[in-house]
């Protein structure tokens, strides 16, 4: 269908945590264990946010065994080995994945010019920054499920990740007044170290009912813990009145999050069904900078669906309360900000034929700013560009209308979509210069924002011979900030061709063009054009090799605000590294049992996702 937002289930259950790339599914489809495949193009209930559900119905029970793959990504600047294992032992299924990464980025140069028309003393600031960095990371994932019975399923998912980024900088900054006289000049050296450590887990219990096909009850508990550490050492040597200095700051941000949720799906009859869900999220943020921030989000959502042979209609409403309690230092008062949002949505999908669908969606999405938007801590790791949050932000409430058309055959898929979004208080990043000539980036609620976009996706495929695809978007955005308006059109597109040269080799080329921008105040986009040459060779059914050559056709990116009537002019010249070559080596191992145990009964309706 040309979409990627789908889910795969086995006999109606997502207990295997499978995706289209999982080795277990690949082995299952290659054998004679598959009975049929069911495609649901208008899923409801817990999969209502998906484009489709693909349900694989098997002959008897699934085979036991262990399968997996070893994959190594490497290139001039990085190496990332990866190990993945999936196994089934009776009623227990588990999947484990571990990835280790190391990356070295060579020198990169950024040049920035800011003109502040409201200040005659610090009128023009020019900075040059040379950056190189080293990163190392670890990531471990574990998913497991256990079928107590045909109607009781317990699942668990867990993840641990660690990343350390070490960044080294050398640069200089010069400041002129309106008379073009240099008033300040300094050079600096920086060493920034960021450590991010995260672990999270979720346990889920699912109950189906023997006497009511499609009725499903689930309860979920999840916990997440994040630890982020920043360390910055800065040495500054100044001229024209600025004294030499050496500074260092450290900061640690800790997050603990608990989530409790319950869902209930109940089909009234073949055409009518409803879905209820209740959720409570509790977050606790703590920082070395004397930050104490607690957030509680209780929410309730109700959905009703009506389905016929040619149409599927869904109406939904969500009630959400947000409670924020913040204290940014021991000397400050505790601040409490509460929000209550009612966000309705409705959608209708028309099945025009067996090969085409047409859908309309209306919703009122909301965005709650989290601590990364609210925290007033000033990040000075880049001495010429500081970043700071805004604790006075309000939640962003929008109106969204989306229209989609899809057409697909065995070889071709074509999709068109149009979206319109309006918000009266959208959250946006904006820039200004302080009294020392430093560029400050923070966040605010703008007066009004609008977005209109047109999208198209096309794919033509002859299995094992040829694949051609294209995706494109034209987007119009309009922002109103205080007394300034920023209307802008931008475009992006990507296309690719894959050709099977002979049985074991595939050659492809991908082209991409996209805009580059960092702030809504930019009234002009420059475009980055890239091309990727990809080759793949399959030595055996277990061993394959892939090479990617990325060529940046643009070496310089200019992003600028050219309106001199605004508070300042911002220009950035960013150099890219050019060609990037990477290699991937994949080895598949393991096997499934040749004999599959006969199931004690046939596949029943409650095993499937027909009710969704």
Beta strands, then each sheet from edge to edge (+ up, - down):
strand 1: 6-10
strand 2: 34-40
strand 3: 52-58
strand 4: 65-75
strand 5: 78-89
strand 6: 92-116
strand 7: 124-149
strand 8: 152-176
strand 9: 182-209
strand 10: 212-239
strand 11: 245-267
strand 12: 272-287
strand 13: 291-307
strand 14: 311-327
strand 15: 335-353
strand 16: 356-363
strand 17: 366-367
strand 18: 378-379
strand 19: 385-388
strand 20: 396-408
strand 21: 412-423
strand 22: 427-433
strand 23: 439-445
strand 24: 448-462
strand 25: 466-481
strand 26: 484-502
strand 27: 505-516
strand 28: 526-538
strand 29: 543-552
strand 30: 556-560
strand 31: 568-575
strand 32: 580-592
sheet 1: 1+ 3+ 2-
sheet 2: 17+ 20- 16+ 15- 14+ 13- 12+ 11- 10+ 9- 8+ 7- 6+ 5- 4+ 32- 29+ 28- 27+ 26- 25+ 24- 21+
sheet 3: 17+ 20- 16+ 15- 14+ 13- 12+ 11- 10+ 9- 8+ 7- 6+ 31- 30+
sheet 4: 18+ 19- 23- 22+
end
